[in-house]
Amino acid sequence: MTNSQNEFVIPAVPAVSVAVRGTSSRFPVRRIYCVGRNYAEHTREMGHDPDRELPFFFQKNPDNLVLDNGDFPYPPQSNNVHYEVEMVLAIGTGGKDIKANKALDHIYGYALGLDMTRRDLQGEAKKTGRPWEIGKAFEHSAPITDIVPVATCGHLSKGDIWLKVNGEVKQKSDLDQLIWNVPEIIEHLSTIFELKAGDLIMTGTPAGVGPIKRGDVMEGFCEGVGSIKTKVV
Ligand code: MN
């Protein structure tokens, strides 16, 4: 049987993809993994001890991405929506139980993203032991830049990462401050899930997270990737 559109009882969802910088090609997105509490200062500001925790992960959905510096619509059911600026890994080759010393070979490129969070709903979920999707995986919750191929930017392990709101610096750190660095993230995540080409990994946010309101403009920057800009509407 051929794969015709007639095969589906409702219209099939088109694949989500992100532009690849410097080319007319696109990177198709499979899953979005996010690392929780991966900068020591941010871990402390959230009330946890950075020295005692293994990395942990949650997910967003590919269709939560906001592309091309598009607007971020303030989501429903929350009065406390936070920005979290994060370097993003784009996996080009999948695998299970990937060793840290081979992990970089699996990366196609890097991007910069915002892990937008309904902090009030996430807080309730933590308190009640419920899943985090309600706080993390809502529509438009993942603005992202285009993807810069490793061939262009090399591997990113050091350099400024920051976020401004309306021109004021709110978050500022260095990629070398990650508690679990990029190879360690891939090593650990690939023991839990089988990574595949097309997966994105948001690597965690520095300290300084805080709320936004309609009309605010968020601008993020990461050395090696460049900037992202999105307006809250
Ligand atoms: Mn985050």
Boltz pocket constraint, residues with backbone or C-beta under 6 A from the ligand:
constraints:
  - pocket:
      binder: B
      contacts: [[A, 34], [A, 35], [A, 36], [A, 84], [A, 86], [A, 115], [A, 204], [A, 205]]
      max_distance: 6.0
